[in-house]
Amino acid sequence: MFEESRVTRNYRITIPATIRQKLGIRVGDKLIVYTEGDKIILVKKKGDLVSLNLKLGRKFTDEEVNKVIEEAGEEVGGSC
C-alpha cells in the first residue's frame, strides 16, 4: 500500500488514515523511527513499559529500551 504525505514547515508528516487504521495506530501511540538506506521506517511500538516493568520486577525507561534496540540493530549490521 502506497500513500503520499507532505512534510510541513515544522518537519511534521501526517500518517494517512488508511495506514493508521490498518496498523491500529491511535493518538498517543509511540512509533519507532529508523532508516534503512534512503528509507525512513516507522514501526508501531508494541507493548508498554508498565507491563514490562511488572513482568520483570524492575523499572525500565524509554531511554534504556531505545538503547537496547539501537545496540541490537548495530549487532545485525542495521541502522536503527
C-alpha positions as CSV (number, residue, x, y, z in Angstrom):
1,M,0.0,0.0,0.0
2,F,1.4,3.4,-1.0
3,E,0.2,6.7,0.2
4,E,1.6,10.2,-0.1
5,S,2.2,12.6,2.8
6,R,3.7,16.1,2.7
7,V,6.3,17.4,5.1
8,T,5.2,20.6,6.8
9,R,7.4,23.6,7.5
10,N,7.8,22.2,11.1
11,Y,9.0,18.8,9.6
12,R,5.8,17.0,10.6
13,I,4.0,14.5,8.5
14,T,0.5,13.0,8.7
15,I,0.1,9.3,8.6
16,P,-2.7,8.6,6.1
17,A,-6.0,7.3,7.7
18,T,-5.9,4.1,5.7
19,I,-2.5,3.2,7.1
20,R,-3.4,4.3,10.7
21,Q,-6.5,2.1,10.5
22,K,-4.6,-0.9,9.0
23,L,-1.9,-0.8,11.8
24,G,-4.2,0.3,14.6
25,I,-2.3,3.5,15.3
26,R,-4.1,5.7,17.8
27,V,-3.5,9.1,19.4
28,G,-0.7,8.7,22.0
29,D,0.8,5.6,20.5
30,K,4.6,5.6,20.1
31,L,6.4,4.8,16.9
32,I,10.0,3.5,16.5
33,V,11.7,5.6,13.7
34,Y,14.9,4.5,11.9
35,T,16.4,4.5,8.5
36,E,17.4,1.8,6.0
37,G,19.5,3.3,3.2
38,D,17.4,6.2,1.9
39,K,14.2,5.0,3.5
40,I,12.6,6.2,6.7
41,I,10.9,3.3,8.6
42,L,8.1,3.8,11.1
43,V,7.1,0.8,13.3
44,K,4.3,0.9,15.9
45,K,5.9,0.2,19.3
46,K,4.2,-2.8,20.8
47,G,3.6,-3.3,24.4
48,D,4.3,-0.7,27.1
49,L,6.8,-0.2,29.8
50,V,4.3,-0.7,32.6
51,S,3.6,-4.3,31.7
52,L,7.3,-5.0,31.0
53,N,8.2,-3.5,34.4
54,L,5.6,-5.7,36.1
55,K,6.8,-8.8,34.4
56,L,10.4,-8.3,35.1
57,G,10.1,-6.7,38.5
58,R,12.1,-3.6,37.7
59,K,11.5,-0.2,36.1
60,F,12.8,0.4,32.6
61,T,12.9,3.8,31.0
62,D,12.2,4.6,27.3
63,E,15.9,5.5,27.0
64,E,17.0,2.1,28.2
65,V,14.7,0.3,25.8
66,N,15.8,2.6,22.9
67,K,19.4,1.9,23.7
68,V,18.8,-1.9,23.6
69,I,17.0,-1.5,20.2
70,E,19.9,0.6,18.9
71,E,22.5,-1.9,20.0
72,A,20.6,-4.8,18.5
73,G,20.5,-3.0,15.2
74,E,24.3,-2.5,15.3
75,E,24.9,-6.1,16.0
76,V,23.0,-7.3,12.9
77,G,24.5,-4.6,10.7
78,G,21.4,-2.4,10.5
79,S,20.9,1.2,11.4
80,C,18.2,1.8,14.0
